[in-house]
Amino acid sequence: FGNGEGGYADVSQLKQFFATYAATQEDGIMTEKEAVNRMKHAVGFGISQLRRHVGALDALAEVMERGGTVEECVLAIEECEVVGMSANQCLTSGDYIAERRERMKGSNIVE
């Protein structure tokens, strides 16, 4: 599922991507501040989407933990019973959140 290097290496790769993108634009300029703002926006958007679709995230994580294929990952998302269930809906649905916490006990997954 890819090789994330983490930390500084990922930020460096993203900055290189932004520099390449800026070179294709008319003015050819992207300031450091604009690049940082785009990174912050992307992280915030990503987190909000994960929270919004926590059921699909859980289904995907289960397939990935057992080493499933990309096709199995897509199928898990598409067939997820709680797809589109937001984190708030999950929190108000006591059964789902209790089951989720129980599954994560003892794992190295950060909630």
SULHU-V949113 format. One record per helix or strand of 3 or more residues. SS is the DSSP state (helix for helix, strand for strand). FROM is the first residue (numbers start at 1). TO is the last residue. If there is no record, write none. Layout:
((SS & FROM & TO) (SS & FROM & TO))
This chain:
((helix & 7 & 23) (helix & 32 & 52) (helix & 54 & 65) (helix & 70 & 78) (helix & 87 & 92) (helix & 94 & 104))
